[in-house]
Amino acid sequence: GMFVMVDVRATKLSGEEFAWKLLDDHNIGVMPGESFGKGGAGHVRIALTVEAQVLRQACETIRSMAEALVAKAK
């Protein structure tokens, strides 16, 4: 499959914390980067295997959540 790793460290959450928050708050599932070893820490893996419209909407939600978390972390 096709995937992309997204760096979420600026949110001050681990990849696992970010993934759980995204699932709990928005019902969007991503894989925590920590599942892939130390190098994946602070990242989430997004599958690019859904319809373009669904992916676009999910990415907008992910961006909005990340921006809010970064603003809160400052």
N, C-alpha and C positions, 0 to 999 in steps of 0.2 A: 504494500500500500504506500501511499504518499502521505508524508507527515512533515510538520515544521515544528522546530523547537523554538519557543518564545521565552525570552529572558524576562522574569518578573521580579528580579531582585530589588528594583527601585521601590517596589510596594512594601518592602520590609517583611514580606511573608516568604516562607519557604514555598517551593513548588507544590508540596503536599498541602500546605495550608491554603494556598491560592486555589488549588484544584477543588478542595472540599468546599470552600466558600462559594466558588462558581457553581458547583453542583447544588449546594443548599439554597443559595439565593436566587439562582437563575435557571436551574435544571439543565445546565450545560456540562457535559462530561469531557474532561481532558485527562491526560495521564501525567502524574507528577514526574518531573525529570529525575528525582531521586530514585525512581524505580529502575533507572538505567545506569546507576553508579554515581560516584562522587562528581564526575564531570557534568552531570545533569542537574546538580543541586541549584535551586533558585530558578528553575525553568519548568515549563509545562510543554507537553507534546500535544499538538492539535492534529487530528486526522483530517485529511483533505478528501475524504471519501464520501461526502454527503453532497446533496444537490447544491448548486452554486448559490441559490437564494438563501438556503438554510445556513450555509457557511458564511455568507455575507452578514446575515443577521447575528450569528453567533460571534463573529469577529467584532462587530460593532459593540455588542454587549461586553465582550472581554475587554475591549479598549476602554469603554466607559468605566467599568469596574476598576481597571488598573489605574486610570487617571485619578479616580476618586481616592484610591488607596495611596497613591503617590502624594497627592495634595495633603492628605491626612498625616502622612509620615513626616512631612516637612515641619 
